[in-house]
Amino acid sequence: VIDIYPAEYLHEDDIYDIKYDVIFGFGPTYMKLITNNPNALKILFITENAPWVVREKFAERLDWYKERTGKFPQYARSRTNFYVDEMFSRSDYGISINGTNNISSMLSKLRPIYQLNVNALYGKHKDINKDHKRTRRKFLWFGSTGAIHKGLDLLVEVFRRLPEYQLDVYGANQLELKDMELPSNIVICNKINVLSERFIDEVVNEHSYVISLSCSEGMQSSIATCMMYGLIPIVSNETGYDDNPYAIIPESYDINQIMSVIKKCASTSSEELFKLEHDVMRFASSHYTIEQFTETYNQIISKIFQYDF
């Protein structure tokens, strides 16, 4: 018998007396269930970085924003309350969608933790056909809420100093953008369906690189999706792609260091970018598909239950 609850199921009276052998999940519901069932097998499914790391890194970003701009952001958002420290210390196993770097910080409170790659959103589409000589100077930010958390404020400062390059921003929360004074070479774009031909025309064929300087992630799925279509990732070490051989990872968040990376990427030859585009697609198609996710997930569950599913 399997009961399924939303992660934020709040009707505690309805679940208080139910006893479970296995509890799998995250969020406030998971916390209530493992509290009520201390003898159950407790498996924490981790789709973010460790909450103590998120708090520290996001606080650093906010302080740095204030240091650089002289004001505190009014609309900055970070992660929700889906994870609290106690979940890690009270769980028996962890399954984490993340890279080795981020998982290492969790091992002091929970082990074993099994590593799982995120799966990309990918479908049939028309042919990819881009001119890297033109698109190598256009960069893509493909995210969601948490603009400062994901480093968009850093890129605003970088591209203000690099007017010859362009940054196209998809998915950013409009309210959060009010904290930033955007230069003319940063273009805010409408939301887009990844499985549409418009995505190929407007995003894939118009950019060579996708960039995220997040301070703390659980393997950002938008990066995997873009890699499936050949976009080359420029990502921070905390984005969850430190195990990816094609990820371009700046040494630091220093503005001059990021500018140097952008300039180097924009000067890469078309021939080299064409090869790199196809290498990225091949790597993504063997690591970030739903089929690969399912295979690895089943292997992990089999180890935990010592049963061949």
C-alpha positions in Angstrom: 0.0 0.0 0.0 1.4 3.4 -1.0 0.1 6.7 0.2 1.0 9.8 -1.7 0.9 13.3 -0.1 1.9 16.7 -1.3 5.2 17.9 0.1 3.3 20.7 2.0 0.4 18.6 3.2 -0.6 20.5 6.4 -3.5 18.5 7.9 -1.5 16.8 10.6 -4.5 15.3 12.3 -5.2 13.2 9.2 -1.7 11.5 9.2 -0.8 11.5 12.9 -2.0 8.0 13.6 -1.0 6.3 10.4 2.0 4.0 10.7 4.4 3.4 7.8 7.3 1.0 7.1 9.0 3.3 4.6 8.8 7.1 4.3 10.2 8.7 1.2 10.2 12.3 0.2 10.9 15.9 1.5 9.1 18.9 2.7 7.0 19.6 5.9 4.9 16.5 5.3 8.1 14.3 5.3 9.2 15.9 8.5 5.9 15.2 10.2 5.8 11.6 9.0 9.3 10.7 10.1 8.5 12.3 13.5 5.4 10.2 13.9 7.2 7.1 12.6 10.7 6.9 14.2 11.1 3.2 13.4 10.3 3.5 9.7 12.9 3.4 7.0 13.4 7.1 6.2 14.7 8.1 2.7 15.2 11.8 2.1 14.9 12.8 -1.6 17.2 15.9 -2.0 16.6 18.2 -4.9 18.4 21.2 -3.4 21.7 21.9 -1.7 21.9 21.4 2.0 19.8 24.0 3.8 22.6 25.2 6.0 24.7 25.8 2.9 21.8 27.6 1.2 21.4 30.0 4.2 25.1 30.8 4.3 25.6 31.3 0.6 22.4 33.3 0.0 23.3 35.6 3.0 26.7 36.1 1.4 25.1 37.1 -1.9 22.8 39.6 -0.2 25.7 41.1 1.7 27.7 41.3 -1.4 24.9 42.9 -3.3 24.6 45.6 -0.6 28.3 46.1 -0.6 28.4 46.7 -4.3 25.3 48.7 -4.7 24.9 50.4 -1.4 21.4 49.2 -0.9 19.6 46.0 0.2 17.5 44.2 -2.5 13.7 44.5 -1.8 12.5 41.5 -3.8 15.2 38.9 -3.6 14.0 35.3 -3.2 15.7 32.1 -2.2 14.6 28.6 -1.5 11.4 27.5 0.3 11.2 25.5 3.5 11.2 22.1 1.8 14.4 21.2 3.6 15.5 21.7 7.2 18.7 20.5 8.9 16.8 18.0 11.1 15.6 16.0 8.1 19.2 15.1 7.3 20.1 14.0 10.8 16.9 11.9 11.2 16.9 10.2 7.8 18.5 6.8 7.1 19.4 7.3 3.4 19.6 10.2 1.0 19.1 10.3 -2.7 20.5 13.6 -4.0 20.1 15.2 -7.5 23.4 17.1 -7.3 27.1 17.1 -8.0 29.9 15.7 -5.9 30.9 19.1 -4.5 27.5 19.9 -3.0 26.8 16.4 -1.8 30.1 16.4 0.2 28.7 19.1 2.5 25.7 16.8 3.4 27.7 13.7 4.4 28.5 15.0 7.9 24.8 14.7 8.7 23.6 11.9 6.5 25.2 9.0 4.9 24.9 7.1 2.7 23.8 9.6 0.0 23.3 8.2 -3.5 24.0 10.6 -6.4 21.5 11.0 -9.2 21.7 13.3 -12.3 18.7 15.5 -13.1 16.9 14.7 -16.3 16.5 17.3 -19.0 13.3 18.3 -20.8 13.8 17.2 -24.4 11.6 16.4 -27.3 11.6 16.0 -31.1 12.4 19.1 -32.9 13.7 20.5 -36.2 17.4 20.7 -36.9 19.7 22.9 -34.9 21.5 25.3 -37.2 23.4 28.1 -35.7 26.3 30.4 -36.8 28.7 30.4 -33.9 30.6 33.3 -35.3 27.5 35.4 -34.6 26.0 33.6 -31.5 29.3 33.3 -29.5 28.8 37.0 -28.4 25.2 36.3 -27.2 24.8 34.6 -23.8 21.7 33.0 -22.3 20.4 33.1 -18.7 17.7 30.5 -18.5 16.3 30.3 -15.0 13.3 31.1 -12.8 12.7 32.8 -9.4 15.8 33.6 -7.3 17.6 36.1 -9.6 20.2 37.1 -7.1 20.4 33.6 -5.7 21.2 32.5 -9.3 23.7 35.3 -9.9 21.8 37.5 -12.3 22.9 40.6 -10.4 26.5 39.7 -11.0 25.9 39.3 -14.7 24.2 42.7 -14.8 27.4 44.2 -13.6 29.5 42.1 -15.9 27.6 42.9 -19.0 27.3 46.6 -18.1 31.1 46.6 -18.5 31.0 44.5 -21.7 28.6 46.5 -24.0 29.8 44.6 -27.0 28.2 41.4 -25.8 24.5 40.6 -25.1 22.7 38.6 -22.4 19.2 37.3 -23.0 17.3 36.5 -19.9 14.5 33.9 -19.9 12.3 33.0 -16.9 13.3 35.7 -14.4 10.8 36.9 -12.0 9.7 40.4 -13.0 9.4 41.6 -9.5 12.9 40.6 -8.6 14.2 42.5 -11.7 13.1 45.8 -10.0 16.1 45.4 -7.8 18.4 45.8 -10.8 19.3 48.6 -13.2 19.6 46.7 -16.5 21.9 48.0 -19.2 20.7 48.0 -22.8 22.6 44.9 -23.8 20.6 42.7 -21.3 17.3 41.7 -22.9 14.4 40.4 -20.8 12.5 37.9 -22.9 9.1 36.3 -22.5 8.6 32.8 -21.1 9.0 30.1 -23.7 7.9 26.4 -24.2 11.1 24.3 -24.3 9.3 21.8 -26.5 8.3 24.3 -29.1 10.0 25.2 -32.5 10.2 28.8 -31.2 12.6 27.5 -28.5 14.9 26.2 -31.3 14.7 29.4 -33.4 14.9 31.9 -30.5 17.0 30.2 -27.9 19.1 27.3 -29.3 20.0 28.8 -32.7 20.7 32.2 -31.2 23.1 31.3 -28.4 26.3 29.4 -28.0 26.5 29.5 -24.2 24.1 29.2 -21.3 25.3 30.8 -18.0 24.3 30.5 -14.4 26.3 31.7 -11.4 24.1 30.4 -8.7 25.3 30.4 -5.1 23.7 27.1 -4.3 21.7 24.6 -6.4 20.5 21.0 -6.6 21.6 20.4 -10.2 19.9 23.2 -12.1 17.6 21.4 -14.6 17.5 24.3 -17.1 21.3 23.8 -17.6 20.8 20.1 -18.4 18.0 21.0 -20.8 20.1 23.5 -22.7 23.0 21.1 -22.9 20.7 18.5 -24.6 20.4 21.1 -27.4 24.1 21.8 -27.5 24.4 25.0 -25.5 27.8 25.1 -23.7 27.4 25.7 -19.9 29.2 28.4 -18.0 28.3 27.6 -14.4 29.4 28.2 -10.8 30.9 25.3 -8.8 27.7 25.3 -6.7 25.3 24.8 -9.6 25.7 21.0 -9.4 27.8 20.4 -12.6 31.3 20.1 -11.1 31.4 16.5 -12.4 30.6 17.6 -16.0 33.8 17.7 -18.2 32.3 20.3 -20.5 31.2 22.8 -17.8 33.2 26.0 -17.8 33.5 27.0 -14.1 34.9 30.4 -13.2 37.6 30.3 -10.5 35.7 32.8 -8.4 32.7 35.2 -8.4 35.0 38.2 -8.8 33.6 40.5 -11.5 36.9 40.8 -13.3 37.3 37.0 -13.3 33.8 36.5 -14.8 34.5 39.1 -17.4 37.7 37.3 -18.4 35.7 34.0 -18.8 33.1 35.8 -21.0 35.7 37.4 -23.2 37.5 34.1 -23.6 34.3 32.2 -24.5 33.3 34.9 -27.0 36.7 34.7 -28.8 36.5 30.9 -29.3 36.6 29.9 -32.9 33.5 28.8 -34.8 35.1 25.5 -35.6 36.0 24.8 -32.0 32.5 25.8 -30.9 30.9 23.5 -33.5 32.8 20.6 -32.1 32.1 21.5 -28.5 28.4 21.9 -29.3 28.2 18.3 -30.5 30.4 17.0 -27.6 28.0 18.7 -25.2 25.0 17.1 -26.8 26.5 13.7 -26.8 27.4 13.9 -23.1 24.0 15.2 -22.2 22.2 12.5 -24.1 24.0 9.9 -22.2 23.7 11.5 -18.7 20.6 13.7 -18.6 17.8 11.7 -20.2 14.7 10.4 -18.4 15.8 6.9 -19.4 19.2 7.3 -17.7 17.5 8.9 -14.7 15.2 5.9 -14.4 18.0 3.3 -14.7 20.2 5.0 -12.0 17.2 5.6 -9.8 16.2 1.9 -10.0 19.7 0.8 -9.1 19.7 3.1 -6.1 16.4 1.8 -4.8 17.6 -1.8 -5.3 20.6 -1.1 -3.1 18.6 0.5 -0.4 16.0 -2.3 -0.3 18.4 -5.1 -1.3 15.9 -6.2 -3.8 16.2 -6.4 -7.6 13.4 -4.2 -9.0 
